[in-house]
């Protein structure tokens, strides 16, 4: 039996026990088509069978991640990018399994990132792992980014032994969340991720194991499939099929990719048991923080070990509300739903006060509470390729800081009382362009009394001078009633 304990403010959770770490390298997992995936298994030498925390990804299971010095978890030889730390989980009665997906790391085959095939492979891996003599038969999935989005694809197929998932900052809709934000190709992110970051993991040493590594036409397929289609839907979350308990975890700073997937997952997954958490901070500090790990442990203790940790007695939504430019964590609060029922939906109207952009204050108009009584027009030159169009659709345009002012700005009068902006935002705007199509980018900014941006921490630790951002290619303006 697992050792549990009660602490102030918490019900029982698994406590660390002395154990010897059993490490099995390059374990072969057979798939239905005869392919083999290679995995590393970390497990405690306990007599009882233990549940599994599973990661499946392309970033080489053997590759050591050297975390930043200010991470709350100590560096150790078994840490790996965006995955759980075995030295923390194993003493608490869990096995950690890392799998190189097909065509990555040591696993043979042709790489096909974020594909339907990876979902099938994950299904087979889950069921094979659950039958090991050291496994309790219960498998959960937990990880960041790619290791989060892979959970949606596995859950689509409903493997019987997958008992709970916790996608931590994980995109869900491959078209809208990753490749074509508002119909605009995100070349900046896709190019950097595929040709630099992922190539780093698929080329070099992995080629000695698998000559087919990186032999993939993903970039061509992404550009060729520029409209939403079955190509994208096959590799995206199917909300009506996701019935496993879901704790969906987003980051306010991840609006350029993952956040939408996490809120959509909470709202639309068919699962009876769902929770939503949205925090701030980098892509990895909250995941490895004591507070974050405790949420993870309480979730999986409940669903994989049948321990009443109290997590399901709490309201389903947990939000870290940003109050202005702190580099430290803000307090969390609980809510009963998302979006919040008590939201005071407020209309503001664009009121141009110049005919041409510019001026000493770089403000072209106001955000007024009442509709203007007369119509007005504001003309401006479109952005260059460095800040809009193909490159502008990239998440890098917001994750890596300010690229210079373009477009036009509208500002509210100074707030006379604290005002919280939490939930969906919509801009209705009438535009015309001399070009065949038009890419529209909208940024919500928080300006202090000295007319300076109030910056929050971005996912890479950099200051982000905006609250959130939206984008739309004008030719994609027709609404999808099922998604609106």
Order of alpha helices (4+ residues) and beta strands (2+ residues): beta-beta-beta-beta-beta-alpha-beta-alpha-beta-alpha-beta-beta-beta-alpha-alpha-alpha-alpha-alpha-beta-alpha-beta-alpha-alpha-beta-beta-beta-beta-alpha-alpha-beta-beta-beta-beta-beta
